[in-house]
Amino acid sequence: MNLMSTFQIRTGVIDDLAALTDLYNYYIANTATTFDIEPYTLASRGVWFAQFAPTGRHQLLVVEEAGEVLGYACSGQFKAKKAYETSVEVSIYLKPNTQGRGLGKALYTELFKRLEAEDVHRAYAGITLPNNASLIIHKKFCFESVGVSREVGRKFDKYWDVEMLEKAISFS
C-alpha cells in the first residue's frame, strides 16, 4: 500500500486553527519540544496564524487524511530586524500517533520546494535536546548544526539545551 496516496499536503487555512491549536497545546503540556508554558486559546493562536500566506517567506502547510489534520510545517520570522528577513525559522509538529509514516518528510519536501521559489536565503530550526527524531529529519534535509545553547530554557523544573540547525535555501 502506498501511504503517500492516503494523505494530502495543502496550505493551512483558518478552518484548521482549532486542530492546529490542539496539536500545539499537546506539545506545550507534555514535552519540552516547545518552550511555551501556557496553552493557547484560539484567539491567541490566531495571532500566530496571521503571519502566514499562501506564497512568500512565511508559509503554513498542513497534512490531512480523511479530513483530519495530522500535523503541520511552517516557516516564520527568524528575527525581527530587517536584515534578517531572508532567513526563516522552520517548525514541524505531528500528532504523536502518526510519526514514522513519512508525513514529516512530505511536509518538509513541499515546504522547502515552495521556499526555493521565494526570496529566502537560509532556514533555521531550534531543537530542544534530546530529540533524535527531529535531529534525524532535519539532517535528512541537509540542515547542519551551528551550535548548542546550554540550559537555555527551563520547563518542567529542568533546564534544557537547544541545538540550532541551519540550511541553505538559495545560494545567491
GROMACS elastic network, one bead per residue, 0.5 to 0.9 nm:
[ bonds ]
;  ai    aj funct       b0    kb
    1     4     6  0.88924   500
    1     5     6  0.87636   500
    2     5     6  0.58953   500
    2     6     6  0.74909   500
    3     6     6  0.53221   500
    3     7     6  0.73421   500
    3   101     6  0.73422   500
    3   102     6  0.80552   500
    4     7     6  0.61714   500
    4     8     6  0.81270   500
    4   101     6  0.87254   500
    4   102     6  0.77547   500
    4   103     6  0.82974   500
    4   106     6  0.82282   500
    5     8     6  0.75907   500
    6    64     6  0.88432   500
    6    65     6  0.63619   500
    6    66     6  0.81167   500
    7    63     6  0.66161   500
    7    64     6  0.55551   500
    7    66     6  0.75482   500
    7   103     6  0.81711   500
    8    62     6  0.81052   500
    8    63     6  0.55297   500
    8    64     6  0.53767   500
    8    65     6  0.63606   500
    8    66     6  0.89501   500
    9    61     6  0.66050   500
    9    62     6  0.57016   500
    9    64     6  0.66396   500
    9    72     6  0.88855   500
    9   103     6  0.88567   500
    9   106     6  0.75163   500
    9   107     6  0.66219   500
    9   110     6  0.77755   500
   10    13     6  0.88958   500
   10    60     6  0.85468   500
   10    61     6  0.54823   500
   10    62     6  0.55727   500
   10    63     6  0.65810   500
   10    64     6  0.81376   500
   10   107     6  0.89533   500
   10   110     6  0.89830   500
   11    53     6  0.84142   500
   11    54     6  0.62782   500
   11    59     6  0.76176   500
   11    60     6  0.58992   500
   11    62     6  0.61486   500
   11    63     6  0.88400   500
   12    15     6  0.82063   500
   12    16     6  0.64431   500
   12    17     6  0.83620   500
   12    49     6  0.88656   500
   12    52     6  0.85293   500
   12    53     6  0.87307   500
   12    54     6  0.81690   500
   12    59     6  0.82402   500
   12    60     6  0.53730   500
   12    61     6  0.51137   500
   12    62     6  0.54438   500
   12    63     6  0.88086   500
   12    72     6  0.81985   500
   13    16     6  0.55413   500
   13    17     6  0.73487   500
   13    49     6  0.87867   500
   13    60     6  0.85159   500
   13    61     6  0.88975   500
   13    62     6  0.87847   500
   14    17     6  0.53545   500
   14    18     6  0.85034   500
   14    46     6  0.84015   500
   14    49     6  0.77205   500
   14    50     6  0.89972   500
   15    18     6  0.71828   500
   15    19     6  0.84456   500
   16    19     6  0.55385   500
   16    20     6  0.60571   500
   16    21     6  0.85424   500
   16    62     6  0.83571   500
   16    69     6  0.73661   500
   17    20     6  0.50319   500
   17    21     6  0.58984   500
   17    22     6  0.84899   500
   17    42     6  0.70144   500
   17    45     6  0.76718   500
   17    46     6  0.73317   500
   17    49     6  0.75760   500
   18    21     6  0.51364   500
   18    22     6  0.61797   500
   18    23     6  0.86164   500
   18    41     6  0.88883   500
   18    42     6  0.64365   500
   18    45     6  0.89613   500
   19    22     6  0.51339   500
   19    23     6  0.61534   500
   19    24     6  0.86644   500
   19    68     6  0.83259   500
   19    69     6  0.64592   500
   19    70     6  0.86578   500
   19    71     6  0.89215   500
   20    23     6  0.50975   500
   20    24     6  0.61636   500
   20    25     6  0.84687   500
   20    45     6  0.88485   500
   20    62     6  0.87541   500
   20    69     6  0.75518   500
   20    70     6  0.88716   500
   20    71     6  0.74689   500
   20    72     6  0.76751   500
   21    24     6  0.52088   500
   21    25     6  0.59520   500
   21    26     6  0.85815   500
   21    39     6  0.85515   500
   21    40     6  0.66937   500
   21    41     6  0.73836   500
   21    42     6  0.67055   500
   21    45     6  0.65954   500
   22    25     6  0.50884   500
   22    26     6  0.62892   500
   22    39     6  0.88503   500
   22    40     6  0.84348   500
   23    26     6  0.52747   500
   23    27     6  0.69249   500
   23    69     6  0.89904   500
   23    70     6  0.84488   500
   23    71     6  0.75022   500
   23    93     6  0.77007   500
   23    94     6  0.75905   500
   23    95     6  0.65539   500
   24    27     6  0.52494   500
   24    28     6  0.63859   500
   24    29     6  0.88444   500
   24    34     6  0.86840   500
   24    39     6  0.82217   500
   24    40     6  0.82642   500
   24    93     6  0.73790   500
   24    94     6  0.89701   500
   25    29     6  0.61426   500
   25    30     6  0.84638   500
   25    36     6  0.89978   500
   25    38     6  0.82336   500
   25    39     6  0.52297   500
   25    40     6  0.65238   500
   26    29     6  0.53179   500
   26    30     6  0.59869   500
   26    31     6  0.79230   500
   26    39     6  0.83858   500
   26    95     6  0.87144   500
   27    30     6  0.52424   500
   27    31     6  0.51471   500
   27    32     6  0.73994   500
   27    33     6  0.65838   500
   27    34     6  0.67193   500
   27    36     6  0.89261   500
   27    93     6  0.84999   500
   28    31     6  0.60339   500
   28    32     6  0.71552   500
   28    33     6  0.75945   500
   28    34     6  0.60961   500
   28    35     6  0.72906   500
   28    36     6  0.58960   500
   28    37     6  0.59678   500
   28    38     6  0.70136   500
   28    39     6  0.64016   500
   28    40     6  0.89904   500
   29    32     6  0.85350   500
   29    36     6  0.89114   500
   29    37     6  0.73551   500
   29    38     6  0.78509   500
   29    39     6  0.72524   500
   30    33     6  0.87615   500
   31    34     6  0.70898   500
   31    35     6  0.88036   500
   31   155     6  0.88052   500
   31   156     6  0.86963   500
   32    35     6  0.61273   500
   32    36     6  0.85198   500
   32   128     6  0.66853   500
   32   129     6  0.85684   500
   32   154     6  0.87711   500
   32   155     6  0.65029   500
   32   156     6  0.78105   500
   32   160     6  0.77938   500
   33    36     6  0.89138   500
   33   127     6  0.70595   500
   33   128     6  0.55170   500
   33   129     6  0.82308   500
   33   131     6  0.79623   500
   34    37     6  0.80938   500
   34   127     6  0.86249   500
   34   128     6  0.75133   500
   35   128     6  0.86458   500
   35   153     6  0.67829   500
   35   154     6  0.76969   500
   35   155     6  0.68118   500
   36    39     6  0.76406   500
   36   155     6  0.86233   500
   37   155     6  0.73291   500
   40    43     6  0.79332   500
   40    44     6  0.59158   500
   40    45     6  0.58124   500
   41    44     6  0.52492   500
   41    45     6  0.60507   500
   41    46     6  0.83984   500
   42    45     6  0.51550   500
   42    46     6  0.59956   500
   43    46     6  0.50698   500
   43    47     6  0.71987   500
   44    47     6  0.57021   500
   44    48     6  0.74706   500
   45    48     6  0.52196   500
   45    49     6  0.63914   500
   45    50     6  0.88133   500
   46    50     6  0.61261   500
   47    50     6  0.52791   500
   47    51     6  0.73047   500
   48    51     6  0.59984   500
   48    52     6  0.80835   500
   49    52     6  0.60012   500
   49    60     6  0.82300   500
   50    53     6  0.79829   500
   51    58     6  0.66538   500
   51    59     6  0.80336   500
   51    76     6  0.73171   500
   51    77     6  0.84827   500
   52    55     6  0.83096   500
   52    56     6  0.83477   500
   52    57     6  0.83634   500
   52    58     6  0.50494   500
   52    60     6  0.59953   500
   52    74     6  0.83464   500
   52    75     6  0.82080   500
   52    76     6  0.75348   500
   53    56     6  0.66150   500
   53    57     6  0.83242   500
   53    58     6  0.63619   500
   53    59     6  0.54636   500
   53    60     6  0.73463   500
   54    58     6  0.83184   500
   54    59     6  0.61129   500
   54    60     6  0.76348   500
   54    61     6  0.88951   500
   55    58     6  0.74356   500
   55    59     6  0.65652   500
   55   114     6  0.78161   500
   55   115     6  0.85833   500
   55   118     6  0.78170   500
   56    59     6  0.68150   500
   56   114     6  0.85471   500
   56   115     6  0.75642   500
   56   117     6  0.85041   500
   56   118     6  0.58009   500
   56   119     6  0.75658   500
   56   120     6  0.87188   500
   57    75     6  0.68580   500
   57    76     6  0.72143   500
   57    77     6  0.82152   500
   57    85     6  0.84617   500
   57    86     6  0.76337   500
   57    87     6  0.84489   500
   57    88     6  0.71643   500
   57   114     6  0.88843   500
   57   115     6  0.65180   500
   57   118     6  0.61733   500
   57   119     6  0.68027   500
   57   120     6  0.63324   500
   58    74     6  0.71402   500
   58    77     6  0.69898   500
   58    88     6  0.75392   500
   58   115     6  0.86320   500
   59    73     6  0.83580   500
   59    74     6  0.55100   500
   59    75     6  0.53799   500
   59    76     6  0.70303   500
   59   111     6  0.77297   500
   59   114     6  0.86416   500
   59   115     6  0.84494   500
   60    72     6  0.70481   500
   60    73     6  0.60190   500
   60    75     6  0.66794   500
   60    76     6  0.85493   500
   60   111     6  0.81502   500
   61    71     6  0.85694   500
   61    72     6  0.55114   500
   61    73     6  0.53884   500
   61    74     6  0.61360   500
   61   107     6  0.68873   500
   61   108     6  0.89706   500
   61   110     6  0.82309   500
   61   111     6  0.70623   500
   62    69     6  0.67151   500
   62    70     6  0.75018   500
   62    71     6  0.57694   500
   62    73     6  0.65530   500
   62    74     6  0.86164   500
   62   107     6  0.73711   500
   63    68     6  0.83959   500
   63    69     6  0.58989   500
   63    70     6  0.56312   500
   63    71     6  0.54406   500
   63    72     6  0.59992   500
   63    73     6  0.85408   500
   63    94     6  0.87988   500
   63   103     6  0.70870   500
   63   104     6  0.87483   500
   63   106     6  0.84544   500
   63   107     6  0.69350   500
   64    67     6  0.59414   500
   64    68     6  0.51712   500
   64    70     6  0.53428   500
   64    71     6  0.72906   500
   64    72     6  0.89643   500
   65    68     6  0.52711   500
   65    69     6  0.67043   500
   65    70     6  0.70739   500
   66    69     6  0.85957   500
   69    72     6  0.80349   500
   69    95     6  0.86271   500
   70    93     6  0.86891   500
   70    94     6  0.59167   500
   70    95     6  0.55381   500
   70    98     6  0.70181   500
   70   103     6  0.83304   500
   71    92     6  0.75265   500
   71    93     6  0.54211   500
   71    95     6  0.59042   500
   71    98     6  0.85790   500
   71   103     6  0.78861   500
   71   104     6  0.80974   500
   71   107     6  0.86425   500
   72    91     6  0.81491   500
   72    92     6  0.57139   500
   72    93     6  0.55004   500
   72    94     6  0.64780   500
   72   104     6  0.81425   500
   72   107     6  0.70364   500
   73    90     6  0.71405   500
   73    91     6  0.55103   500
   73    93     6  0.64904   500
   73    94     6  0.86747   500
   73   104     6  0.78715   500
   73   107     6  0.60491   500
   73   108     6  0.67336   500
   73   111     6  0.72415   500
   74    89     6  0.81353   500
   74    90     6  0.55016   500
   74    91     6  0.54587   500
   74    92     6  0.65820   500
   74   107     6  0.89413   500
   74   108     6  0.87160   500
   74   111     6  0.73497   500
   75    78     6  0.86266   500
   75    88     6  0.57858   500
   75    89     6  0.54946   500
   75    91     6  0.66886   500
   75   111     6  0.79597   500
   75   115     6  0.85711   500
   75   123     6  0.80661   500
   76    87     6  0.88351   500
   76    88     6  0.54304   500
   76    89     6  0.53077   500
   76    90     6  0.63858   500
   76    91     6  0.84124   500
   77    80     6  0.69003   500
   77    84     6  0.83422   500
   77    85     6  0.71157   500
   77    86     6  0.89454   500
   77    87     6  0.73538   500
   77    88     6  0.52036   500
   77    89     6  0.60183   500
   77    90     6  0.87776   500
   78    84     6  0.68328   500
   78    85     6  0.73871   500
   78    86     6  0.86998   500
   78    87     6  0.59091   500
   78    90     6  0.84871   500
   78   123     6  0.82484   500
   78   124     6  0.74348   500
   79    82     6  0.82598   500
   79    83     6  0.88918   500
   79    84     6  0.60096   500
   79    85     6  0.74947   500
   79    87     6  0.81299   500
   79    88     6  0.80854   500
   79    89     6  0.85284   500
   80    83     6  0.86428   500
   80    84     6  0.71002   500
   80    85     6  0.76981   500
   81    84     6  0.57415   500
   81    85     6  0.72423   500
   82    85     6  0.54776   500
   82    86     6  0.88005   500
   83    86     6  0.75384   500
   83    87     6  0.88050   500
   84    87     6  0.54998   500
   84    88     6  0.81231   500
   85    88     6  0.72930   500
   85   119     6  0.89164   500
   85   120     6  0.79761   500
   86   119     6  0.61336   500
   86   121     6  0.53303   500
   86   122     6  0.68167   500
   86   123     6  0.87593   500
   87   119     6  0.89506   500
   87   120     6  0.58929   500
   87   121     6  0.57571   500
   87   123     6  0.56714   500
   87   124     6  0.74509   500
   88   120     6  0.72291   500
   88   121     6  0.82791   500
   88   122     6  0.64630   500
   88   124     6  0.61673   500
   88   125     6  0.87138   500
   89   122     6  0.86071   500
   89   123     6  0.55820   500
   89   125     6  0.56570   500
   89   126     6  0.80806   500
   90   123     6  0.64836   500
   90   124     6  0.60679   500
   90   125     6  0.54918   500
   90   126     6  0.84236   500
   91   124     6  0.88900   500
   91   125     6  0.66457   500
   91   126     6  0.83558   500
   92   104     6  0.71272   500
   92   107     6  0.81068   500
   92   108     6  0.80050   500
   92   134     6  0.86285   500
   93    96     6  0.87720   500
   93   104     6  0.79975   500
   94    97     6  0.82384   500
   94    98     6  0.66486   500
   94    99     6  0.65848   500
   94   103     6  0.78643   500
   94   104     6  0.73146   500
   95    98     6  0.55156   500
   95    99     6  0.70132   500
   96    99     6  0.58081   500
   97   100     6  0.87457   500
   98   101     6  0.63170   500
   98   102     6  0.88647   500
   98   103     6  0.77203   500
   99   102     6  0.74461   500
   99   103     6  0.72108   500
   99   104     6  0.77516   500
  100   103     6  0.74737   500
  100   104     6  0.82654   500
  101   104     6  0.80012   500
  101   105     6  0.88245   500
  102   105     6  0.52198   500
  102   106     6  0.61875   500
  102   107     6  0.86698   500
  103   106     6  0.51055   500
  103   107     6  0.61315   500
  103   108     6  0.86462   500
  104   107     6  0.50658   500
  104   108     6  0.61143   500
  104   109     6  0.83769   500
  104   137     6  0.76227   500
  105   108     6  0.52958   500
  105   109     6  0.59297   500
  105   110     6  0.86055   500
  105   137     6  0.71585   500
  105   140     6  0.87261   500
  105   141     6  0.86425   500
  106   109     6  0.51232   500
  106   110     6  0.63074   500
  106   111     6  0.85890   500
  107   110     6  0.53975   500
  107   111     6  0.60913   500
  107   112     6  0.86478   500
  108   112     6  0.59105   500
  108   113     6  0.82388   500
  108   137     6  0.89055   500
  108   138     6  0.89981   500
  108   141     6  0.79548   500
  109   112     6  0.55368   500
  109   113     6  0.61408   500
  109   114     6  0.87251   500
  109   141     6  0.82552   500
  110   113     6  0.50559   500
  110   114     6  0.62221   500
  110   115     6  0.86453   500
  111   114     6  0.52054   500
  111   115     6  0.61783   500
  111   116     6  0.87185   500
  112   116     6  0.60776   500
  112   117     6  0.88249   500
  112   141     6  0.89546   500
  112   169     6  0.75332   500
  113   116     6  0.53633   500
  113   117     6  0.70718   500
  114   117     6  0.54947   500
  114   118     6  0.70028   500
  115   118     6  0.50595   500
  115   119     6  0.75861   500
  115   120     6  0.63523   500
  115   169     6  0.71863   500
  115   170     6  0.89551   500
  116   119     6  0.76246   500
  116   120     6  0.69312   500
  116   121     6  0.85327   500
  116   169     6  0.59336   500
  116   170     6  0.65633   500
  117   120     6  0.81719   500
  118   121     6  0.87954   500
  119   170     6  0.80622   500
  120   123     6  0.77397   500
  120   168     6  0.88115   500
  120   169     6  0.62488   500
  120   170     6  0.64999   500
  121   167     6  0.87244   500
  121   168     6  0.61767   500
  121   169     6  0.50484   500
  121   171     6  0.68134   500
  121   172     6  0.74774   500
  122   166     6  0.68556   500
  122   167     6  0.56630   500
  122   169     6  0.51986   500
  122   170     6  0.70485   500
  122   171     6  0.89128   500
  123   143     6  0.84583   500
  123   165     6  0.82757   500
  123   166     6  0.57150   500
  123   167     6  0.51406   500
  123   168     6  0.64837   500
  123   169     6  0.66907   500
  124   143     6  0.81377   500
  124   164     6  0.69259   500
  124   165     6  0.55443   500
  124   167     6  0.64436   500
  125   138     6  0.81673   500
  125   143     6  0.84473   500
  125   163     6  0.81738   500
  125   164     6  0.57755   500
  125   165     6  0.51586   500
  125   166     6  0.65992   500
  125   167     6  0.86904   500
  126   162     6  0.61096   500
  126   163     6  0.56695   500
  126   165     6  0.63192   500
  127   130     6  0.81530   500
  127   131     6  0.70500   500
  127   134     6  0.70901   500
  127   135     6  0.73911   500
  127   161     6  0.83338   500
  127   162     6  0.52571   500
  127   163     6  0.51756   500
  127   164     6  0.63965   500
  127   165     6  0.78201   500
  128   131     6  0.64427   500
  128   153     6  0.88786   500
  128   160     6  0.65817   500
  128   161     6  0.58644   500
  128   163     6  0.64736   500
  128   164     6  0.89569   500
  129   132     6  0.80276   500
  129   160     6  0.66223   500
  129   161     6  0.54684   500
  129   162     6  0.57105   500
  129   163     6  0.68750   500
  130   135     6  0.88729   500
  130   160     6  0.86121   500
  130   161     6  0.80569   500
  130   162     6  0.86213   500
  131   134     6  0.55872   500
  131   135     6  0.63565   500
  131   136     6  0.87491   500
  132   135     6  0.50374   500
  132   136     6  0.59919   500
  132   137     6  0.86883   500
  133   136     6  0.52035   500
  133   137     6  0.64008   500
  133   138     6  0.87068   500
  134   137     6  0.53756   500
  134   138     6  0.61752   500
  134   139     6  0.85353   500
  135   138     6  0.52783   500
  135   139     6  0.60591   500
  135   140     6  0.85836   500
  135   143     6  0.88474   500
  135   165     6  0.88210   500
  136   139     6  0.52327   500
  136   140     6  0.62031   500
  136   141     6  0.88436   500
  137   140     6  0.50336   500
  137   141     6  0.65597   500
  137   143     6  0.89097   500
  138   141     6  0.51598   500
  138   142     6  0.66445   500
  138   143     6  0.54182   500
  138   144     6  0.81690   500
  138   165     6  0.78827   500
  138   167     6  0.88438   500
  139   144     6  0.66428   500
  139   145     6  0.88376   500
  139   165     6  0.87016   500
  140   143     6  0.73697   500
  141   167     6  0.78873   500
  142   166     6  0.83505   500
  142   167     6  0.61969   500
  142   168     6  0.82313   500
  143   165     6  0.56811   500
  143   166     6  0.50744   500
  143   168     6  0.79035   500
  144   164     6  0.84201   500
  144   165     6  0.52209   500
  144   166     6  0.53325   500
  144   167     6  0.64842   500
  145   148     6  0.79874   500
  145   163     6  0.69228   500
  145   164     6  0.59247   500
  145   166     6  0.63893   500
  146   163     6  0.76248   500
  146   164     6  0.56633   500
  146   165     6  0.55614   500
  146   166     6  0.65664   500
  147   162     6  0.84884   500
  147   163     6  0.58397   500
  147   164     6  0.56136   500
  147   165     6  0.74572   500
  148   161     6  0.67012   500
  148   162     6  0.55699   500
  148   164     6  0.61423   500
  149   152     6  0.58332   500
  149   160     6  0.88069   500
  149   161     6  0.56337   500
  149   162     6  0.52886   500
  149   163     6  0.63551   500
  149   164     6  0.78670   500
  150   153     6  0.85251   500
  150   159     6  0.84119   500
  150   160     6  0.69960   500
  150   162     6  0.66959   500
  150   163     6  0.85849   500
  151   154     6  0.73379   500
  151   158     6  0.85766   500
  151   162     6  0.75511   500
  152   159     6  0.68325   500
  152   160     6  0.60819   500
  152   161     6  0.57710   500
  152   162     6  0.68367   500
  153   158     6  0.82364   500
  153   159     6  0.55682   500
  153   160     6  0.53236   500
  153   161     6  0.70435   500
  153   162     6  0.80539   500
  154   157     6  0.63404   500
  154   158     6  0.53964   500
  154   160     6  0.61421   500
  155   158     6  0.55196   500
  155   159     6  0.65531   500
  155   160     6  0.75500   500
  156   159     6  0.83186   500
  168   171     6  0.68654   500
